[in-house]
Each structure stands twice: as structure tokens, then as C-alpha cells.
């Protein structure tokens, strides 16, 4: 016998605590997704589009618990199998977001559409089931979906998302190395937000896998039991909406992890010659005083291409470009502090080429083993 379309006497309840928590997150995510899309049309930064898409996917996945706890499903069982949540899409959006944020010129080709085939197949499959009558849905859910399809979707989606999360983390790590090899000031370029973003989704994917594994292979989880994961997802969406919008502003950079830097080999005599020339340039002209100094800027001053200069810095001095420049800045700071009475730490740091307090403190501790304040207090006139 076909089930009733609604359970008689059951009232809709959108104001219960669980539905309200989820609704606030959905509303927040939808508002900021719209703001990101509006910002894209103004600045044409693809990272905004992918973050908006990710927010939309998260909001869509929260619709099920929202209407479920509000009794919408129980009153309207014909909604069974409607694809509110779109599987296989989150990992792909994360990858394109990370790539777009670290490379302002990163585009989207027709070939990239192939990455959304699993999502399209999933949605089409669910829509076909959604169009069936309730009697068929009940039979299919009992005999095929719960014992076979649901575990298959869980395993394949988890592997799919983890693969793209791995690609994203690997890309970000290469990006951080590239920054240190090309820029003397990386504070505004390193996107600490992106690191936190990847940590959060690693945790969410693992937690979601624990719940799905339990539901697919151990025992069926109830709405209430699943809500603990959905609560984490709701807070993730809330945080991502605000922090993502405020902190994910693309900077004009052209980094590609797929393009490995050319390794330029120099004879030992030529390497030593360029090393001495670079050392003299740093001591006489003091280019490190420029807070925005880049590898390209310095290569023009010394008269070699950036690949050769990078090789000299790496192999001649045993440092990356960022550490090489900051080492000179720290020595300049130490010299000024030792010769000036009552010198202000931050003022001296800025005079010597640093552009932020955080970078200065971190670099000073790295090269001296103590904080700037401790160094100043240990001076004879401190």
C-alpha cells in the first residue's frame, strides 16, 4: 500500500531550536554567497565565485536537517530522494578556490567541467528516483539504496573529496615555498586564512566520514544522532561565510604549482663571483631597506635573471630569498638598537625594511633565538 503524503495531525515547526540554528547558518551563507558573486562582477576574481559555490553547497546540504526537524518531510514524504545536498562537489570547489586565490590568472576551461560529472550523475540519479511514486521509493530504499547505493556514495564521495583536499593542501604548501623564494615581505601574501580553511575542511571531512561510515556499515543513525555532525557543518558554514568574505581577497600573483622553477647550474667559480657581488651590493646599496623588495627587483639590480639569482641565494648562502633579505634587516636592526638611545623597536624595524610587527618579531626570534624586547633589554645601555 502506498504511504500517505503526510502524517495527519503533525504540525510544521520551523521555530524549534535545531531548525533555527541551521536556518541562521543557511541565511548567513546565502547572504555572503550573494556578496561574493557581486564582488566577482566588480573585480573579476574567480576565487570569489568558487567560495560562493562552496557556500551554496554547504547551505544546500543543511536544507535536509532544516526541513526534517520542522516536520516537512513527515508531512510531505513525496520529497524523498530530492537532491537537496549535491554530493561530490565540495572537494572540487575547494581546489578551484585555493588555485584561484593563489593565482589571480587561474582560469576555468571546458575540460574542467569533467570534474563535475560525478555531481551531475548523482543529481540526475536522485531526480529520477524523486519522480517515482512513494511505493517504488519505499521498495527501492529498503532493498537497494540503504544497503548498496548509500555505502557506495559514501565511499566514492569521501575518496573524491579527500583527493581534491590533498591536491589543495599540496598546492598551498608549494605556494608558501614559492613566496619565500620570491618575496621579502610575505605577510599579506601567505594567506594564513587559507591554511585555517584547509584545516577546517580536513576536520569536517573526517568527522563526516565517521558519521557516514557508522550509518552505512555499523548501524542506522537517527535524525537526532546525525544532527551533531550537521551542527558542526552549520557552524563551519557560519564561520566560512564571514571569514571567507573578509579575508579571501585575491592579490595579483601568478603562481602555478604545475610549473617547477628552472634549476640553473653555475660553475663553482662563477657562483662564488656572483656571491661576492651580491654581498657587496647588499652592504653598499642596502636594497633590503625596501619593504616590498622581490627577487625580480634584486635580480635587475645585480644584472642577472631571477633564476640565476635564486640559485646564488639558495646555493651560495644556503637560504631562501625571504630569509636572505631578513637576515640583513635583522643585522641592521641590531646595529641601530646598539647605537641609538631609547630607540623604539617598531620604528627601527620599519626603518630597516620590515613592513609589519608580526614579521619582524618572527624573523628576529628566528635569527637571534630571543625576542626583540629581550635583545634590547640585554644591551649595555638597555
PAMIZA-997121 format. One record per residue: residue number from 1; residue in three letters; x, y, z of N, C-alpha, C in turn. Coordinates in steps of 0.02 Angstrom, whole numbers. Example, Ala and Ser with C-alpha at 12.3 -4.5 7.8 and 13.67 -1.06 7.14 Angstrom:
# residues 2
R seq type   n.xx   n.yy   n.zz  ca.xx  ca.yy  ca.zz   c.xx   c.yy   c.zz
R   1  Ala    660   -284    390    615   -225    390    660   -165    390
R   2  Ser    642   -112    354    684    -53    357    645      2    394
# end
This chain:
# residues 382
R seq type   n.xx   n.yy   n.zz  ca.xx  ca.yy  ca.zz   c.xx   c.yy   c.zz
R   1  Unk     42    -60      0      0      0      0     44     63      0
R   2  Unk     25    111    -40     64    174    -45     56    214     20
R   3  Unk    112    243     42    111    283    104     73    348     93
R   4  Unk     47    376    146     13    440    143     63    496    128
R   5  Unk     39    548     95     82    605     80     98    645    142
R   6  Unk     61    638    194     75    674    256     50    634    315
R   7  Unk     80    648    372     58    615    434      5    660    466
R   8  Unk    -54    635    473   -110    675    497    -98    701    568
R   9  Unk   -112    764    577   -106    794    643    -37    822    659
R  10  Unk     12    809    618     80    833    631     88    904    605
R  11  Unk    106    950    648    110   1020    629    182   1039    609
R  12  Unk    186   1087    564    252   1113    545    281   1152    603
R  13  Unk    347   1147    612    379   1181    669    448   1205    648
R  14  Unk    451   1264    618    515   1292    596    551   1329    652
R  15  Unk    517   1336    710    547   1375    764    576   1332    819
R  16  Unk    585   1268    806    619   1227    856    694   1243    855
R  17  Unk    729   1233    910    800   1254    916    845   1226    860
R  18  Unk    835   1164    841    879   1134    790    869   1167    722
R  19  Unk    807   1176    702    794   1207    638    817   1280    636
R  20  Unk    810   1314    693    831   1384    697    906   1391    688
R  21  Unk    945   1348    721   1018   1351    715   1039   1340    643
R  22  Unk   1009   1291    611   1026   1276    542   1003   1332    496
R  23  Unk    944   1360    508    918   1413    466    963   1475    468
R  24  Unk    987   1493    527   1032   1551    533   1095   1541    491
R  25  Unk   1123   1480    493   1182   1466    453   1168   1468    378
R  26  Unk   1111   1442    358   1092   1444    288   1083   1516    264
R  27  Unk   1048   1555    305   1036   1625    287   1102   1663    282
R  28  Unk   1146   1652    331   1211   1685    330   1251   1665    269
R  29  Unk   1252   1600    254   1290   1576    196   1263   1603    131
R  30  Unk   1196   1606    125   1165   1631     63   1180   1705     52
R  31  Unk   1177   1744    106   1192   1816    101   1263   1828     78
R  32  Unk   1311   1793    109   1380   1804     91   1398   1774     23
R  33  Unk   1363   1721      3   1373   1695    -64   1352   1747   -115
R  34  Unk   1297   1782   -102   1274   1835   -147   1324   1893   -148
R  35  Unk   1352   1910    -90   1402   1964    -87   1465   1945   -125
R  36  Unk   1486   1882   -120   1545   1859   -157   1533   1862   -232
R  37  Unk   1475   1842   -254   1459   1844   -326   1458   1917   -350
R  38  Unk   1430   1961   -309   1429   2032   -327   1500   2059   -331
R  39  Unk   1543   2037   -285   1613   2060   -286   1649   2033   -348
R  40  Unk   1630   1973   -369   1661   1945   -429   1645   1988   -490
R  41  Unk   1584   2010   -497   1565   2051   -555   1600   2120   -553
R  42  Unk   1621   2140   -494   1656   2204   -488   1731   2197   -501
R  43  Unk   1761   2143   -474   1834   2136   -479   1857   2078   -522
R  44  Unk   1811   2034   -541   1827   1977   -586   1881   1931   -557
R  45  Unk   1875   1914   -493   1920   1867   -460   1884   1800   -452
R  46  Unk   1910   1749   -486   1875   1685   -487   1869   1652   -418
R  47  Unk   1915   1668   -372   1912   1638   -305   1846   1655   -271
R  48  Unk   1819   1715   -285   1754   1734   -255   1698   1688   -279
R  49  Unk   1700   1671   -343   1648   1627   -371   1650   1558   -338
R  50  Unk   1711   1531   -329   1717   1463   -301   1701   1461   -227
R  51  Unk   1717   1514   -191   1697   1516   -121   1622   1522   -115
R  52  Unk   1591   1562   -159   1518   1568   -160   1486   1500   -176
R  53  Unk   1515   1464   -225   1488   1398   -243   1493   1350   -184
R  54  Unk   1549   1353   -148   1558   1309    -90   1507   1325    -36
R  55  Unk   1495   1389    -24   1445   1409     25   1375   1385      5
R  56  Unk   1360   1390    -59   1294   1366    -83   1287   1291    -73
R  57  Unk   1340   1253    -86   1338   1181    -75   1327   1164     -1
R  58  Unk   1361   1201     43   1353   1190    114   1282   1206    137
R  59  Unk   1257   1262    112   1188   1282    130   1138   1230    105
R  60  Unk   1149   1204     44   1104   1154     16   1103   1091     58
R  61  Unk   1162   1072     83   1166   1011    124   1131   1019    191
R  62  Unk   1121   1081    212   1088   1094    277   1012   1100    270
R  63  Unk    987   1101    209    915   1106    199    879   1044    226
R  64  Unk    909    985    217    878    923    240    865    924    315
R  65  Unk    916    939    358    901    943    430    854   1000    447
R  66  Unk    857   1055    410    812   1112    423    739   1091    416
R  67  Unk    721   1061    360    651   1043    349    633    977    384
R  68  Unk    685    937    397    671    874    432    648    886    502
R  69  Unk    683    928    539    663    942    608    601    986    612
R  70  Unk    585   1019    556    524   1060    553    463   1018    534
R  71  Unk    472    952    526    418    904    509    394    909    437
R  72  Unk    432    944    395    413    949    325    415    882    290
R  73  Unk    467    843    304    474    777    272    417    730    293
R  74  Unk    401    730    356    349    684    380    281    702    351
R  75  Unk    269    766    339    205    788    310    205    782    234
R  76  Unk    265    781    204    270    780    131    321    727    109
R  77  Unk    303    665    116    350    611    101    367    604     27
R  78  Unk    329    638    -15    345    639    -86    412    674   -100
R  79  Unk    439    711    -50    504    744    -58    562    695    -53
R  80  Unk    548    633    -35    601    582    -29    642    578    -93
R  81  Unk    707    577    -84    757    571   -138    770    637   -176
R  82  Unk    735    692   -156    752    755   -190    823    774   -172
R  83  Unk    865    792   -222    937    805   -208    950    874   -180
R  84  Unk    929    886   -118    945    950    -86   1021    957    -80
R  85  Unk   1054    906    -54   1127    905    -49   1156    879   -114
R  86  Unk   1209    910   -138   1241    891   -201   1309    859   -184
R  87  Unk   1312    794   -190   1373    758   -173   1427    769   -226
R  88  Unk   1489    756   -206   1549    758   -250   1569    829   -271
R  89  Unk   1537    880   -244   1553    947   -267   1599    987   -223
R  90  Unk   1599    974   -157   1637   1016   -110   1712   1014   -123
R  91  Unk   1740    955   -133   1812    950   -143   1835    987   -205
R  92  Unk   1796    983   -259   1814   1018   -321   1813   1093   -311
R  93  Unk   1762   1118   -276   1757   1190   -263   1815   1214   -219
R  94  Unk   1834   1174   -170   1891   1192   -128   1955   1198   -170
R  95  Unk   1965   1150   -215   2025   1152   -257   2027   1215   -300
R  96  Unk   1972   1231   -333   1970   1290   -377   1976   1354   -336
R  97  Unk   1950   1354   -275   1956   1413   -232   2029   1425   -213
R  98  Unk   2063   1372   -192   2133   1378   -173   2176   1399   -233
R  99  Unk   2164   1368   -290   2202   1386   -350   2189   1458   -371
R 100  Unk   2126   1480   -367   2110   1548   -387   2136   1600   -339
R 101  Unk   2138   1585   -275   2162   1633   -226   2237   1643   -231
R 102  Unk   2274   1590   -248   2347   1595   -252   2372   1615   -321
R 103  Unk   2327   1615   -370   2346   1635   -437   2288   1674   -468
R 104  Unk   2296   1740   -470   2242   1783   -494   2224   1770   -567
R 105  Unk   2269   1736   -604   2257   1723   -675   2232   1652   -688
R 106  Unk   2219   1616   -634   2195   1547   -643   2125   1548   -673
R 107  Unk   2116   1512   -727   2052   1513   -762   2013   1448   -755
R 108  Unk   1962   1442   -795   1919   1382   -794   1906   1363   -867
R 109  Unk   1925   1302   -885   1918   1280   -954   1860   1230   -961
R 110  Unk   1842   1216  -1022   1789   1166  -1033   1810   1098  -1006
R 111  Unk   1873   1084  -1009   1898   1020   -983   1884   1014   -908
R 112  Unk   1886   1070   -872   1873   1069   -800   1802   1048   -784
R 113  Unk   1757   1056   -832   1688   1035   -820   1682    960   -806
R 114  Unk   1731    922   -831   1730    850   -820   1732    833   -746
R 115  Unk   1761    877   -706   1766    865   -634   1698    866   -600
R 116  Unk   1648    893   -633   1582    897   -603   1535    842   -629
R 117  Unk   1562    796   -669   1521    740   -694   1493    698   -636
R 118  Unk   1533    679   -586   1505    640   -530   1446    675   -496
R 119  Unk   1451    741   -487   1395    779   -457   1334    777   -501
R 120  Unk   1345    786   -567   1289    786   -614   1254    718   -616
R 121  Unk   1294    664   -615   1265    597   -616   1225    585   -552
R 122  Unk   1253    606   -496   1219    597   -432   1152    634   -432
R 123  Unk   1152    697   -453   1090    737   -453   1039    706   -501
R 124  Unk   1061    684   -560   1015    653   -608    984    589   -580
R 125  Unk   1026    549   -547   1002    487   -517    950    500   -464
R 126  Unk    963    549   -422    915    566   -369    851    595   -397
R 127  Unk    856    634   -450    796    663   -480    752    609   -512
R 128  Unk    784    558   -541    746    503   -570    708    467   -515
R 129  Unk    742    454   -459    708    421   -402    654    466   -373
R 130  Unk    668    530   -370    619    578   -343    554    578   -382
R 131  Unk    559    566   -448    500    567   -491    456    505   -484
R 132  Unk    482    454   -450    444    391   -443    390    399   -389
R 133  Unk    343    352   -388    291    354   -337    318    329   -270
R 134  Unk    280    342   -217    303    327   -150    313    252   -138
R 135  Unk    271    212   -169    277    139   -161    344    115   -188
R 136  Unk    363    140   -247    428    121   -276    485    147   -234
R 137  Unk    480    209   -211    533    238   -170    545    197   -107
R 138  Unk    491    176    -75    497    137    -14    531     69    -29
R 139  Unk    510     37    -83    540    -27   -103    613    -19   -121
R 140  Unk    629     32   -160    698     42   -182    744     61   -124
R 141  Unk    718    102    -79    758    123    -22    775     64     23
R 142  Unk    726     19     34    737    -38     78    783    -90     47
R 143  Unk    776   -103    -17    811   -158    -49    877   -139    -83
R 144  Unk    884    -75   -103    943    -57   -141    979      5   -112
R 145  Unk    941     58    -98    975    121    -81   1013    116    -15
R 146  Unk    979     96     38   1012     92    103   1068     40    105
R 147  Unk   1057    -22     80   1110    -72     85   1166    -65     33
R 148  Unk   1152    -35    -25   1201    -34    -79   1222     36   -102
R 149  Unk   1173     75   -123   1189    141   -152   1219    188   -102
R 150  Unk   1188    193    -43   1213    240      8   1285    226     28
R 151  Unk   1305    162     42   1376    149     57   1422    165     -2
R 152  Unk   1399    151    -63   1440    166   -122   1452    241   -128
R 153  Unk   1399    280   -120   1405    353   -123   1452    379    -69
R 154  Unk   1445    352     -9   1488    373     46   1562    361     30
R 155  Unk   1579    301     10   1649    283     -3   1678    323    -60
R 156  Unk   1642    326   -116   1669    361   -175   1673    436   -164
R 157  Unk   1623    464   -131   1625    536   -118   1681    554    -70
R 158  Unk   1691    512    -19   1745    526     28   1813    524     -7
R 159  Unk   1825    473    -48   1888    469    -84   1897    527   -133
R 160  Unk   1843    545   -166   1844    601   -214   1862    667   -180
R 161  Unk   1828    681   -125   1841    744    -89   1910    745    -57
R 162  Unk   1931    689    -29   1997    685      2   2052    696    -50
R 163  Unk   2042    670   -110   2091    679   -163   2100    753   -179
R 164  Unk   2044    789   -186   2049    861   -202   2073    902   -143
R 165  Unk   2058    879    -83   2085    913    -24   2161    904    -21
R 166  Unk   2184    844    -39   2257    832    -41   2290    876    -94
R 167  Unk   2260    881   -153   2287    924   -205   2290    996   -181
R 168  Unk   2239   1018   -145   2236   1087   -121   2290   1101    -69
R 169  Unk   2299   1055    -21   2350   1064     31   2420   1063      0
R 170  Unk   2431   1017    -47   2496   1013    -81   2510   1077   -120
R 171  Unk   2460   1103   -153   2467   1166   -191   2484   1223   -144
R 172  Unk   2450   1227    -87   2462   1282    -40   2533   1279    -11
R 173  Unk   2556   1219      4   2624   1212     30   2676   1235    -21
R 174  Unk   2666   1217    -84   2712   1239   -137   2708   1314   -145
R 175  Unk   2649   1342   -135   2640   1414   -140   2679   1450    -86
R 176  Unk   2678   1423    -25   2715   1454     30   2790   1453     17
R 177  Unk   2815   1397    -10   2886   1393    -27   2903   1444    -81
R 178  Unk   2860   1449   -132   2870   1496   -187   2873   1569   -161
R 179  Unk   2830   1585   -113   2830   1652    -84   2898   1668    -53
R 180  Unk   2924   1622    -13   2988   1633     21   3046   1638    -28
R 181  Unk   3037   1609    -87   3090   1612   -138   3086   1675   -180
R 182  Unk   3032   1713   -175   3023   1769   -221   3007   1836   -187
R 183  Unk   2987   1836   -124   2966   1898    -92   3000   1906    -24
R 184  Unk   3019   1968     -9   3049   1982     56   2996   1997    109
R 185  Unk   2936   2017     88   2881   2028    134   2822   1985    112
R 186  Unk   2807   1933    150   2755   1886    130   2693   1890    173
R 187  Unk   2691   1938    219   2637   1940    269   2568   1944    237
R 188  Unk   2561   1986    186   2495   1995    154   2483   1944     99
R 189  Unk   2534   1906     82   2529   1860     25   2519   1787     46
R 190  Unk   2536   1770    108   2540   1699    126   2471   1670    143
R 191  Unk   2420   1711    153   2352   1687    164   2348   1636    221
R 192  Unk   2363   1658    282   2354   1613    339   2282   1589    343
R 193  Unk   2236   1630    319   2165   1610    317   2157   1546    277
R 194  Unk   2194   1540    222   2188   1481    179   2211   1418    216
R 195  Unk   2263   1424    255   2287   1368    295   2233   1346    344
R 196  Unk   2202   1394    379   2148   1377    426   2089   1346    390
R 197  Unk   2074   1372    332   2019   1347    290   2029   1273    274
R 198  Unk   2090   1255    254   2105   1186    237   2105   1140    298
R 199  Unk   2127   1165    355   2125   1127    417   2052   1112    435
R 200  Unk   2010   1163    429   1939   1155    448   1906   1102    405
R 201  Unk   1917   1104    340   1884   1055    296   1914    985    303
R 202  Unk   1976    980    322   2004    915    337   1967    884    395
R 203  Unk   1956    925    447   1919    901    506   1847    884    488
R 204  Unk   1814    927    449   1744    915    431   1737    852    389
R 205  Unk   1782    841    342   1778    781    300   1789    717    342
R 206  Unk   1836    720    388   1849    661    430   1790    648    476
R 207  Unk   1763    701    506   1706    692    551   1645    666    513
R 208  Unk   1633    694    453   1578    670    412   1586    598    392
R 209  Unk   1649    577    379   1663    508    361   1647    460    419
R 210  Unk   1662    482    480   1647    441    538   1572    429    544
R 211  Unk   1532    483    535   1460    476    540   1433    434    482
R 212  Unk   1458    446    421   1433    408    364   1453    335    367
R 213  Unk   1514    322    391   1536    253    398   1492    215    448
R 214  Unk   1478    249    503   1435    218    554   1366    204    525
R 215  Unk   1339    254    489   1272    247    461   1269    194    405
R 216  Unk   1323    186    367   1323    141    309   1342     69    328
R 217  Unk   1386     61    377   1414     -5    389   1403    -33    460
R 218  Unk   1385     10    507   1377    -14    576   1303    -16    596
R 219  Unk   1272     42    601   1201     44    617   1173    110    592
R 220  Unk   1108    109    579   1073    168    552   1069    223    605
R 221  Unk   1093    282    587   1090    339    633   1024    375    626
R 222  Unk    998    397    682    935    434    682    948    507    663
R 223  Unk    894    544    651    899    616    638    937    651    694
R 224  Unk    920    634    756    950    667    814   1025    652    817
R 225  Unk   1044    590    805   1115    572    807   1155    607    752
R 226  Unk   1125    611    693   1159    644    637   1165    720    648
R 227  Unk   1122    746    690   1121    819    699   1186    845    729
R 228  Unk   1221    804    766   1284    827    796   1335    846    741
R 229  Unk   1336    806    687   1379    824    631   1352    885    594
R 230  Unk   1286    887    585   1255    943    550   1264   1008    588
R 231  Unk   1269   1003    654   1282   1062    695   1352   1089    681
R 232  Unk   1401   1044    676   1470   1064    658   1470   1095    588
R 233  Unk   1433   1066    542   1430   1092    474   1397   1161    473
R 234  Unk   1348   1171    515   1314   1236    519   1362   1290    544
R 235  Unk   1400   1275    596   1448   1324    622   1505   1336    573
R 236  Unk   1525   1284    536   1576   1292    485   1551   1339    431
R 237  Unk   1489   1331    410   1460   1374    359   1456   1446    384
R 238  Unk   1437   1454    446   1432   1521    476   1501   1555    477
R 239  Unk   1551   1519    499   1619   1547    502   1646   1561    433
R 240  Unk   1637   1513    388   1663   1519    320   1633   1579    284
R 241  Unk   1569   1591    296   1536   1647    262   1567   1713    281
R 242  Unk   1578   1725    345   1604   1789    368   1680   1794    355
R 243  Unk   1717   1746    381   1790   1749    375   1812   1744    302
R 244  Unk   1779   1701    263   1798   1693    193   1788   1757    154
R 245  Unk   1733   1790    165   1719   1853    128   1770   1907    146
R 246  Unk   1786   1913    210   1829   1967    233   1903   1955    216
R 247  Unk   1924   1891    215   1996   1877    210   2018   1849    142
R 248  Unk   1972   1829    100   1994   1797     38   1991   1847    -20
R 249  Unk   2031   1899    -15   2037   1948    -68   2098   1932   -110
R 250  Unk   2086   1914   -173   2139   1892   -217   2189   1948   -230
R 251  Unk   2253   1931   -227   2307   1977   -242   2335   1959   -310
R 252  Unk   2359   2010   -347   2385   1998   -414   2450   1959   -411
R 253  Unk   2443   1892   -411   2500   1847   -412   2491   1796   -467
R 254  Unk   2546   1770   -492   2543   1722   -547   2583   1660   -527
R 255  Unk   2555   1621   -481   2589   1560   -458   2554   1499   -486
R 256  Unk   2593   1451   -509   2566   1387   -532   2610   1332   -505
R 257  Unk   2581   1288   -465   2618   1232   -436   2640   1182   -489
R 258  Unk   2608   1186   -548   2625   1139   -601   2689   1159   -637
R 259  Unk   2710   1222   -629   2771   1246   -662   2828   1247   -612
R 260  Unk   2872   1200   -616   2929   1197   -571   2981   1249   -592
R 261  Unk   3011   1283   -544   3063   1332   -561   3122   1299   -595
R 262  Unk   3149   1334   -644   3207   1307   -680   3268   1305   -635
R 263  Unk   3302   1250   -637   3362   1243   -596   3423   1263   -637
R 264  Unk   3452   1319   -620   3509   1345   -657   3573   1326   -621
R 265  Unk   3616   1290   -655   3679   1269   -626   3735   1317   -648
R 266  Unk   3775   1337   -601   3832   1381   -615   3897   1347   -594
R 267  Unk   3950   1357   -632   4015   1332   -609   4033   1362   -541
R 268  Unk   4072   1327   -502   4088   1349   -434   4120   1418   -434
R 269  Unk   4163   1431   -484   4198   1496   -486   4148   1552   -500
R 270  Unk   4101   1539   -546   4051   1590   -563   4003   1601   -504
R 271  Unk   3986   1548   -470   3943   1553   -411   3975   1596   -358
R 272  Unk   4039   1585   -344   4075   1623   -294   4080   1696   -313
R 273  Unk   4091   1708   -378   4096   1777   -403   4031   1815   -393
R 274  Unk   3975   1783   -410   3910   1815   -402   3891   1822   -328
R 275  Unk   3913   1775   -288   3900   1778   -217   3934   1840   -186
R 276  Unk   3996   1852   -204   4032   1911   -179   4000   1975   -204
R 277  Unk   3981   1975   -268   3948   2034   -297   3883   2049   -261
R 278  Unk   3844   1998   -246   3781   2007   -212   3792   2032   -141
R 279  Unk   3841   2004   -106   3857   2025    -38   3876   2099    -37
R 280  Unk   3918   2120    -84   3939   2190    -88   3880   2235   -102
R 281  Unk   3835   2214   -147   3776   2254   -164   3732   2263   -102
R 282  Unk   3723   2210    -64   3681   2214     -4   3711   2261     48
R 283  Unk   3777   2261     54   3809   2302    105   3816   2375     85
R 284  Unk   3824   2389     20   3834   2458     -2   3769   2493    -20
R 285  Unk   3727   2461    -59   3665   2494    -82   3605   2479    -37
R 286  Unk   3611   2428      4   3559   2410     52   3488   2406     23
R 287  Unk   3480   2365    -29   3413   2357    -58   3362   2327    -11
R 288  Unk   3386   2294     42   3341   2263     90   3299   2314    129
R 289  Unk   3317   2378    125   3279   2429    159   3211   2441    125
R 290  Unk   3204   2417     64   3141   2421     28   3094   2366     54
R 291  Unk   3040   2383     88   2995   2331    118   2964   2285     65
R 292  Unk   2956   2310      4   2923   2272    -49   2973   2238    -96
R 293  Unk   3034   2232    -76   3086   2203   -120   3068   2131   -140
R 294  Unk   3075   2116   -204   3061   2049   -229   3124   2021   -263
R 295  Unk   3122   1958   -277   3178   1925   -312   3190   1958   -380
R 296  Unk   3136   1975   -414   3142   2007   -480   3175   2076   -474
R 297  Unk   3156   2114   -422   3186   2180   -412   3262   2175   -401
R 298  Unk   3282   2128   -358   3352   2121   -342   3392   2093   -402
R 299  Unk   3362   2050   -440   3397   2023   -499   3412   2077   -550
R 300  Unk   3367   2127   -555   3380   2183   -601   3438   2225   -576
R 301  Unk   3443   2233   -511   3497   2274   -483   3565   2241   -492
R 302  Unk   3566   2175   -486   3631   2141   -490   3648   2122   -562
R 303  Unk   3599   2124   -606   3612   2112   -677   3610   2040   -699
R 304  Unk   3571   1998   -665   3561   1929   -686   3486   1914   -685
R 305  Unk   3466   1859   -718   3395   1843   -715   3377   1813   -647
R 306  Unk   3312   1811   -633   3290   1790   -567   3306   1718   -551
R 307  Unk   3309   1674   -603   3325   1604   -591   3397   1597   -568
R 308  Unk   3442   1635   -598   3513   1633   -578   3521   1661   -507
R 309  Unk   3488   1717   -493   3493   1747   -427   3467   1699   -374
R 310  Unk   3411   1666   -388   3384   1617   -341   3433   1561   -327
R 311  Unk   3467   1539   -379   3518   1486   -371   3575   1510   -327
R 312  Unk   3597   1572   -337   3652   1600   -297   3632   1606   -224
R 313  Unk   3570   1630   -210   3547   1638   -142   3540   1570   -108
R 314  Unk   3510   1522   -144   3498   1455   -115   3563   1417   -104
R 315  Unk   3606   1417   -154   3666   1375   -151   3728   1411   -125
R 316  Unk   3729   1478   -134   3787   1515   -110   3782   1535    -37
R 317  Unk   3720   1550    -15   3709   1572     53   3670   1522     95
R 318  Unk   3644   1470     63   3607   1419    100   3541   1443    129
R 319  Unk   3510   1492     97   3447   1520    122   3397   1527     64
R 320  Unk   3333   1533     82   3285   1555     31   3288   1632     29
R 321  Unk   3256   1661    -21   3261   1733    -32   3235   1772     29
R 322  Unk   3179   1750     57   3149   1785    114   3197   1787    173
R 323  Unk   3227   1730    190   3274   1728    246   3337   1768    231
R 324  Unk   3359   1765    169   3419   1802    149   3411   1877    161
R 325  Unk   3355   1905    140   3342   1976    148   3330   1994    221
R 326  Unk   3291   1953    255   3276   1968    326   3337   1963    370
R 327  Unk   3386   1922    352   3447   1918    391   3484   1985    391
R 328  Unk   3485   2017    333   3517   2084    330   3476   2135    369
R 329  Unk   3411   2130    366   3369   2176    403   3378   2169    478
R 330  Unk   3384   2107    501   3394   2095    573   3461   2124    596
R 331  Unk   3513   2114    556   3579   2141    574   3576   2218    577
R 332  Unk   3537   2248    531   3530   2321    532   3493   2344    594
R 333  Unk   3442   2306    613   3404   2322    674   3449   2317    735
R 334  Unk   3488   2263    740   3533   2254    797   3584   2311    802
R 335  Unk   3609   2331    745   3658   2385    744   3627   2451    767
R 336  Unk   3566   2466    745   3533   2528    764   3515   2528    839
R 337  Unk   3492   2470    863   3474   2466    934   3535   2474    978
R 338  Unk   3592   2451    955   3653   2454    995   3683   2523    997
R 339  Unk   3667   2565    946   3698   2631    942   3651   2688    958
R 340  Unk   3586   2674    960   3537   2728    973   3510   2722   1044
R 341  Unk   3503   2778   1076   3475   2779   1144   3398   2781   1139
R 342  Unk   3366   2739   1180   3293   2739   1184   3259   2732   1116
R 343  Unk   3288   2688   1074   3259   2678   1008   3195   2637   1013
R 344  Unk   3144   2659    977   3081   2622    976   3088   2561    932
R 345  Unk   3071   2503    958   3081   2441    921   3046   2441    854
R 346  Unk   2982   2458    853   2943   2454    791   2968   2505    740
R 347  Unk   2985   2565    765   3011   2616    719   3076   2594    687
R 348  Unk   3120   2564    726   3183   2539    700   3171   2483    649
R 349  Unk   3124   2439    665   3109   2383    620   3084   2410    553
R 350  Unk   3041   2459    554   3014   2487    491   3070   2523    453
R 351  Unk   3114   2557    489   3170   2592    456   3217   2543    421
R 352  Unk   3220   2481    447   3266   2431    420   3234   2385    368
R 353  Unk   3173   2401    347   3144   2364    292   3085   2319    309
R 354  Unk   3071   2310    373   3014   2268    390   2949   2308    379
R 355  Unk   2896   2271    366   2833   2304    349   2777   2286    397
R 356  Unk   2791   2243    445   2740   2226    495   2773   2202    559
R 357  Unk   2740   2214    614   2766   2194    680   2773   2119    685
R 358  Unk   2723   2082    659   2723   2009    665   2782   1979    627
R 359  Unk   2795   2003    567   2852   1978    527   2918   1993    562
R 360  Unk   2923   2054    589   2984   2074    623   2998   2030    684
R 361  Unk   2948   2020    726   2957   1979    786   2976   1907    769
R 362  Unk   2942   1880    718   2955   1811    698   3026   1804    670
R 363  Unk   3046   1850    628   3113   1847    598   3167   1858    650
R 364  Unk   3156   1904    696   3207   1918    747   3219   1857    791
R 365  Unk   3164   1825    812   3170   1766    853   3204   1709    815
R 366  Unk   3191   1704    750   3219   1652    709   3295   1659    703
R 367  Unk   3319   1720    694   3390   1731    681   3432   1743    744
R 368  Unk   3399   1762    799   3438   1776    860   3422   1728    917
R 369  Unk   3364   1696    914   3345   1650    967   3311   1684   1026
R 370  Unk   3305   1750   1024   3271   1787   1077   3224   1838   1045
R 371  Unk   3180   1866   1085   3134   1917   1059   3170   1984   1054
R 372  Unk   3143   2030   1012   3173   2096   1007   3177   2132   1074
R 373  Unk   3125   2125   1115   3124   2157   1180   3180   2131   1225
R 374  Unk   3189   2065   1224   3243   2035   1264   3311   2059   1241
R 375  Unk   3320   2064   1176   3384   2088   1149   3397   2159   1171
R 376  Unk   3346   2201   1168   3354   2271   1187   3369   2278   1261
R 377  Unk   3338   2237   1302   3350   2240   1374   3419   2217   1393
R 378  Unk   3450   2174   1352   3517   2148   1367   3573   2192   1341
R 379  Unk   3555   2246   1305   3606   2292   1281   3638   2330   1340
R 380  Unk   3701   2350   1333   3734   2387   1388   3697   2448   1411
R 381  Unk   3663   2482   1363   3625   2543   1382   3551   2529   1391
R 382  Unk   3532   2461   1393   3462   2443   1398   3435   2451   1469
# end
